[in-house]
Amino acid sequence: MDFEKAIRLHKTVEIFWLIVLILSVLATIYFSYTEGIAENKFMVVVPVLAALWYLFRRGFRKRLERQYKEQQGDQ
């Protein structure tokens, strides 16, 4: 797989995790409001995990883009 396809794939996965993060935050807020925080105290873990995966993917994509630019500069 070449760099451009890999960057595009990582950007797509990054957007996916951003959407999961937003939806899980909204769901956590909704369920905490309707059912109470005590009932859903462990639901906060899902947005935290989604945020960590988003940041991991974003960092990986940025590093891949940097490598691609360095490779283009060498040629």
N, C-alpha and C positions, 0 to 999 in steps of 0.2 A: 504494500500500500504506500503510495507516495505521500509526501508531506501535506499537500493541499487537501487531499481526501481525509487524511487523519485529522487535520485541523478542523475541517467542516464537521466531521463526526463528533469530535470532542466539544465543539460549540453546540451541536444539537443536544448532546447529553447534558451539557451545562444548562441549557435552557430547560430541559426536562426537570432537572433537580431544582431549578428556580421555581418552576410551576408547582412542583411537589411541596416545596417550602412554603409558598404563599397559601396553597390550599390547606396544608396542615396547620398553619398558624390560624387561618380563618376557622377551621373545624375545632381547634383547641379553644379558641375564644368563644365560639358558639356553645360548645358542650359545657365549658366551664361556667358560662352564664346561665344556661338553661338547667343544668343538673347540679351545679355547684362545683367549687374548686376541689373540695375534699373527695368527691367521687371521681374526679379526672386528674388527679395530681400527677399520675405517671404519663398522661397524654402529652405532656410537655417534652418528653423525650423524642417524639417523632419529629417535631420541627427542629430540634437541636441536631439530630442525626442528618436531616435533610440539609441543614445549613452547613454542616461539616462536609458532606459529600459535594455540595455546590462549591464550597471554597477549595476543596481538594481538586475538583475537576477544572475549576478556573485557573488555579496555579499550574496544573499540568498542561493546560492549553497554552498559557502564556509562555511556559518554558519551551513547548514545542514550536511556537511561533518564533521565539528567539533563536532556536536552533536552525529553523528554516531560513531566517534572515541572514544568519552567519554563513550558512551554506551557499546562499545566493551571492553573498559578498565575496566568497572565495572563488567563485567561478568567473 
